[in-house]
Amino acid sequence: MIEKKSLLQVKNKVGNTAQVGGIETSVLDNGLGRGSRIAWINTGTGLRYKVLLDRAMDIADAFYNQYSLSWLSHSGAMPADRFSDQGIGWLRNFGGGLVTTCGLSHVGGPEDDENGHRGVHGRISNTPAEIIAIDQPDLSTGKLEMSITGIIRETQVFGPSLDLRRTISGKLGEAKIKVSDEIINKGNTIVPHMVLYHINFGWPLVDEGTQIIWEGTWESPTPDTDKKVFKAGNNFKVCPPPMKSHSGTGEDVAFIDVTSDKDGNSQGALYNEKLNLAVRVRFKKEQLPWLVNWQHWGEGEYVTALEPATHPPIGQKKAKQDGSIIYLAPGASKEYDLEIEILQNEEIQDFINSI
């Protein structure tokens, strides 16, 4: 791992900053993802990850040194399907990945009401981005910051029309991903709004004994069957071995009213003691008051997710009924900030002590 302070001392030894890190764009040319635009981002610390430019700038593969951090479904990266918002069609090209965005007006299962039909988790993750800026680092000037910015439009004639302006940024020498989102109502009528960040972790970070760390009051809406994980007496904050009962659709989920610190920041993490590796997710409680913990321990589909959200995945219809739905007036906007950070050595112990 290259320390940030060391990078500023090597400009006379490196002529091309890409030798250390930066942002590289390309197009996949084979398999199910053929034709998809991507951006590889390398922080120069061992943390490197793939941004899917045609999938709302979501993040697919992510690695720290030799360790994969994210869970990938059998399909992996796939092109956007703009009309996947029918029923459970969203699942057909859900590649997993480190970050999948759900929303922008519906989070949850398929539903119908007087305003029409909504499929699983909305449309935004199946919408390509218009890339408007790429800012590269430059060791020759001491500039370590880098970022990529795009606009993703969830729109139709007669509305709703929402723009997601997304910037993914970081620094050379810093093992951290920053996602900064602004969601703007570009239409002329008031519209409902929900968003959830589906952050999916997989092996080897997720393994038997890996700790799942979060704090807050929680509830689990699923029935008590052999698939149930979140129940009294069960240690659901330690990853189990693969479970036969989680074959197929077996899963469980907890909706967490997550705690925050004195500065209003909330967090969750995974800690694999065997690897001396932890990954922390941080966000602002005021922006994203909920954290969802999804656990799916199927054989060959072994994954847990930490999902900061404006709402649990209850759907737009129920959120309207219970009064929790967010409405955006014409021209109004909401901002969301998310950090995914690698922790090692004394950083891990400091983090554990802090909670």
N, C-alpha and C positions, 0 to 999 in steps of 0.2 A: 504494500500500500504506500503510495506517494503522499507525503504530508504536504499540506497547502503551503507552508512556509518554505519547503524545499523547492517547490515549483518555481518560485520567484528568483531562485538562485541559479537556474539552469538555462536561462535564455541564450547564453553563449554556447550552449551545447546542443540546442535543438533549433533547427531551422524551420521546421514545419510543425505547428502545434498539433496536427493530427497524429503525430508520433506519440503524443501523450494522451489525447482525448479530443472530444468534440462531437459534432453532429454530422452524420452521413445519411443522405437520403438515397433510396433505391426502389426497385419494383421487383416483387416476387415473380418468378417465371416458371414455377412448377407446382404440381399438386393442387389441393383444394383452394389454396390462397393465390393461385396464378392471376397476375394482373393487379395485385393490390400494392398500393404505395406504402412504404414504410420509412421510418427514420430510426437508425441506430444511434443511441446516445451513450457515450463512454465518458465517465467522470474521471478516469485516470486513477481510481482508487481500488479497482476490482469490481465496482458496481457499473454494470452496463445493461441496457434494456432497449426493447424494440417498441416503438410507437407506431400504431396502426393509423395512418393518416386517412384511410378510407373508412375507418370505423370510429369516428368521433374523436380521433387522437387518443383512443384508449391504449393501454400498455399491455403487451402480450408477454413474451419471454422477458425474464429478468434474472440476472446472475450476480452473485458476489463471489469473486475469485472462482473456484471450481464448483460452487454450490448454486444450484437452481433455487430460486425463491418462489416462483409462481407455479400454480397448477395450470396445466393445459389439458383441455378435453381431447377426445379422440380426433376431432376435426382440426384442432389448432386454429391458426389464423385463416379466416375466410373473407371473401369480398362482402361488402354490404349488400343486404337484400332490403330494398326500400319498402317492400310490401310484406315484410315478415311479421307485421303487427296484427295478425289474425290468430286467435286461439293461442296455442302453444308453439306457434311457428318460430318464435324467438329462440327456442331451444335448439332448433335445427342447425343454426350457425353460431351458437354460443361457444366460442373457442376457449372460454376460461380466461387465462391471462391474469397479470397482476392487477389491472384495473379495468373493469367494465362499467360504463356509466348507464344508469337506469333512470328513466324519466323522458322528457322534462315535465310532462303533465300527468303521468301515471306511473306508479310503482306498485307492483303486485301481480296477481294472477289475472287471467282474462275475465272480462266483465262487460255487461251491457246495461245501458240506461237510456233515458230519453235523448241523450246527446250522442248515442251511437255505440259502437263496439270498440273496446280497447284490448289489445293482446298483452301477453306477458311483458312487464317492465318497460312498456313504451317503445318509442321509435328511435331515440337519439343514437343508440350505439350502432344502428344500421344506417347511419348517415355520414357521407364523406365530408371531410373538412376542406375549406378553401384556405390554403396556407398563405398567410400575409407577411410573415417575417421569420427569418432564421438569423439568430445572432450568435456568432461563433466566438470562442475564447481566442486570445492572442497573447502568447507568452512574451513576445517581443516588446509589448507595451505594458506587461504586468496585468492584463485583463484576464481574469479567471472565469467570469460569468458567461453562461451560455443559455440560450432559450429558443424555443420554437413556438409560434403563435398561429392559431387558425380560427376560423369562424365556421361553426356547424349550424345549419339552418333547419329547424323543424317547422315546416310551413306548408300551408295549402291555401287555395283560393277560398275566401270567406272565413279564413282563420281556423284555428289559432296560428299565430306566426311568432315563434320564439327563436332568438339567436343565442347560441352558446359561443362566447368568445373565450377560448382556452389558451393558456400559456403554460407550458411545461418547462421548468428551468432548473438550473443547478450550477455548481461551480467545480472546476477542476480541483482535485484534492479534497473534495467533500462527498462522502458517501450518502447522499440525500437526494430525493426527488421531490420537487415542489410542483403542485398542480394548483393553478389559480384560475378560477372560472368566474365569468360574469354572464348571467342569463338575463336577456332583455326582451320585453314584449314589444315587438316591432309592429304589431297589428293595431287595429283601432277599436278593439273591444277588450273588456276585462277577461282574463283567462286563468284557469286553475294551474297550479304548479306544484310538483313534487320531484325530488331528486334523491338518488341513492348511489353510493360509490361501492361497487361490488369488488372488494379487494381479496383475491383468491390466492391462498398459499398452498404449496405442495411440497413433495419430497425433494431433497432430503431435509429441508428446513422443518417440514412437518413429518414427524416420525413418532413411533411409540415413545412416550415419555416427554415429548415437547410440551412445554407449558403454554397455555392460552391465558393471556393476562388482560383483564379488564375489571373495572369496578363500577358498581351501580345496582340499582334495583331492577329486577328482570321478571319477565313472564314468558311462558312458552305456550303458544296456542294449539300445539299438536296433541292428538289423543295419546293416552298411555298404552302403547303397544310395545312389542319387542324392538321396535325401531327407536323408541324414546331414549334420548340421552339426557335432556334437561329435566331432571326430577330429583326430589329429595333423596339424599344418601348416595347419589352418584357423583363421582369426581369428574365433572364435565369440563374442567379446566386443564385436564391432561389428555393428550391425544392417545387414543386406544389403538390396538392393532386393527387391521381391516375386519369389518363385521359382515357376516353372511346376511344379517337382517337388513343391511343397507345396499344389498344388490338391487339393481333396477332403480325404483323410485324411493328407496329407503333414505331418510334424512331426518334431521331435526333442526330446530331454530329457536333462538331466544331473542326477544325484543328487550333491549337494555336502555333504561333511562340513565345514561352514563354520567358519572361524576365529573367534576371539573376542578381545576386548581384555582388559586386566588386570582389568577390572571384570566380566568375563563376558558382555559385550554383543557381539552379532553384527550384521552389517549387509550390505545390498546396495543398489544404486542404479542409476538410469538418468541419463545426462548428455547432454543435447543442447546442444552448444557453440554451434550456430547460433542457438538461442533463448536462450542464457545461462540455462538452466534445468536443474535436477537435482531428482530425487525420491529420497529415501532411505527405506529400510525398516529399522527397528531392532527387535531382539528379544533375548531372553535365551537364550543357548546352553543353559543348564541346562534350560529349559522346552522349547525347540524346537531340538534339536541338528542338524537337517537344513535345507538350503535346496535347493529344486528350481528349476531354470531351464528353463521350457518355451518353445520357439521354434516358431512356426507362421507362415511367411511367405507364405501363400497370397494370391493376387490378390483383393482385397476382404475378406480375412480375415487381416489383417496385425497380428500380436500377439506380444508376449513377456510372460512372467509370471515373477515371483519369488515363491516359495512356501515360507515358513517352515513347518516341520512336525515332528511327533514322529517320523514315519517317512517315507521316500520312498513313493510310491504303489504299494506292492508287494502290498497287500491284507492283510486280516486273517488269511487262511489261511497265507500265507508268513511273516507276522510271528510267528505262533504257532510255526511250524516252526523258525524261526531264533532263537527265544527273545527277540525284541525287543518283543513285544506288551506293552502296559501293561494291568494289571488294576486295577480299582477295586473295593474291598470295599464292602459296604453302608455308606452314610454318608460314604465317602471322597470327596475332591475333588481337582482339579488346577486350577492357575491359569496363565493365559497372558496376556502383555502384548505389545502390538504398537504401534509408532509409525510413521506415514507423514508425512514432513516435506518441505516445499518448501525448496530451497536456491537462493540466488542470489548473484551477485557474489563477494565475498571468502569467503563461506561455502562456495562450491563449491571454491575453491582450497584452503581449509583442510581440507576433507574429502578431496580427492585426495591432499594431502600426508600426511594421517594414515594412509593405507593404502599 
